[in-house]
Amino acid sequence: MGQEHQWPGVVGSGTTYGGYFAASGTGLYASGIPAIQTSGSVGINASPLASLYVQGTTATTTDNTADFYNPSLGPNRSHIHYGTSGHWYIRSAASAGCVIMQDQDPLGWVGIGGTPTTKLTVIGNICASGTIGACSDARFKEHVQTLSGALETVLKLRGVQFNWKTREFPDHHFTEQPQLGFIAQEVNQVLPEVVAQGKDGFYSVDYGRLTPVLVEAVKEQQEQLCAKDAKLAALEKANSEIQKELAAQKELTSRMETRFVRLERVVASLVEKSASAFTLNHER
């Protein structure tokens, strides 16, 4: 290399490619700590166009793959794969292996399509064929209380239809289609537990966490409806009793009227007979 090694392995410090190796067959093998160190760029199967540039694999030169091998996990390799279709794949060697994205800093965040403003920020739509769940096991929780006043809370919320400000926020790639939702600042006045503020200062609403409020609101409304139904049933029963009493009174009144008519007839007949008798006596 024309340079004294300060560490085991291969060291390069050239002005163009640093330590640049064009190899075939077994390629380049190095071990040590560090195994390979360079202040320039490293290219594998091609001149480097970046700090680390990989082109092709041992299987094909059209795909680009970086393999990672741990003998303790068996013959399979974990790898980062860039396929001919333009898709990226990150695969674990273990049959039940996980792909974990983690930062040295516990506050490290991940952004897909843009700069993250929360632990995970996605610019665009998310389509899941499985379950997206939040931790909810009872063993994680304490001070559990049933929500009260949920219906009153829901009545304070305002559902809106709106359009995103696509021109003012092009980096968010908002859709042009009309949307349904809430205004975060308004929800924050009613249910601050479901509102979060990103490090960019903008607010977001966790719509899923509104579900327990809506559930309890429906239950409270159902209790009110049941109470009204019970009250209505009691009123209907009382009305039925009143109607029965009215019907009995009507029947009694009808009988009294019939008797009164008969009595009028008897009185009229007696009056007529008395008048006839008086006239006869007077003529004599």
Secondary structure as the mmCIF struct_conf table of DSSP 4:
data_model
#
loop_
_struct_conf.conf_type_id
_struct_conf.id
_struct_conf.beg_label_comp_id
_struct_conf.beg_label_asym_id
_struct_conf.beg_label_seq_id
_struct_conf.end_label_comp_id
_struct_conf.end_label_asym_id
_struct_conf.end_label_seq_id
BEND BEND1 GLN A 3 GLN A 3
BEND BEND2 GLN A 6 GLY A 9
STRN STRN1 VAL A 10 GLY A 12
BEND BEND3 THR A 15 GLY A 19
TURN_TY1_P TURN_TY1_P1 GLY A 25 THR A 26
BEND BEND4 GLY A 32 GLY A 32
TURN_TY1_P TURN_TY1_P2 ILE A 33 PRO A 34
BEND BEND5 ALA A 35 ALA A 35
STRN STRN2 ILE A 36 THR A 38
BEND BEND6 SER A 39 GLY A 40
STRN STRN3 VAL A 42 ILE A 44
BEND BEND7 ASN A 45 ALA A 46
BEND BEND8 LEU A 49 SER A 51
STRN STRN4 LEU A 52 VAL A 54
BEND BEND9 THR A 58 ALA A 59
BEND BEND10 THR A 61 ASP A 63
STRN STRN5 ASN A 64 PHE A 68
HELX_RH_3T_P HELX_RH_3T_P1 PRO A 71 LEU A 73
BEND BEND11 PRO A 75 PRO A 75
STRN STRN6 SER A 78 TYR A 82
TURN_TY1_P TURN_TY1_P3 THR A 84 SER A 85
BEND BEND12 GLY A 86 GLY A 86
STRN STRN7 TRP A 88 ARG A 91
BEND BEND13 ALA A 93 ALA A 94
TURN_TY1_P TURN_TY1_P4 SER A 95 ALA A 96
BEND BEND14 GLN A 104 ASP A 105
TURN_TY1_P TURN_TY1_P5 PRO A 106 LEU A 107
STRN STRN8 VAL A 110 ILE A 112
BEND BEND15 GLY A 113 GLY A 114
BEND BEND16 THR A 117 LYS A 119
STRN STRN9 LEU A 120 VAL A 122
BEND BEND17 ILE A 123 GLY A 124
BEND BEND18 SER A 129 GLY A 130
HELX_RH_3T_P HELX_RH_3T_P2 ALA A 138 PHE A 140
BEND BEND19 HIS A 143 HIS A 143
BEND BEND20 GLY A 149 GLY A 149
HELX_RH_AL_P HELX_RH_AL_P1 ALA A 150 LYS A 156
STRN STRN10 VAL A 160 PHE A 162
TURN_TY1_P TURN_TY1_P6 THR A 166 GLU A 168
HELX_RH_3T_P HELX_RH_3T_P3 PRO A 170 HIS A 172
TURN_TY1_P TURN_TY1_P7 HIS A 173 HIS A 173
BEND BEND21 GLU A 176 GLN A 177
STRN STRN11 GLN A 179 GLY A 181
HELX_RH_AL_P HELX_RH_AL_P2 ALA A 184 VAL A 190
HELX_RH_3T_P HELX_RH_3T_P4 PRO A 192 VAL A 194
STRN STRN12 VAL A 195 GLN A 197
TURN_TY1_P TURN_TY1_P8 LYS A 199 ASP A 200
BEND BEND22 GLY A 201 GLY A 201
STRN STRN13 TYR A 203 VAL A 205
HELX_RH_3T_P HELX_RH_3T_P5 TYR A 207 LEU A 210
HELX_RH_AL_P HELX_RH_AL_P3 THR A 211 GLU A 283
#
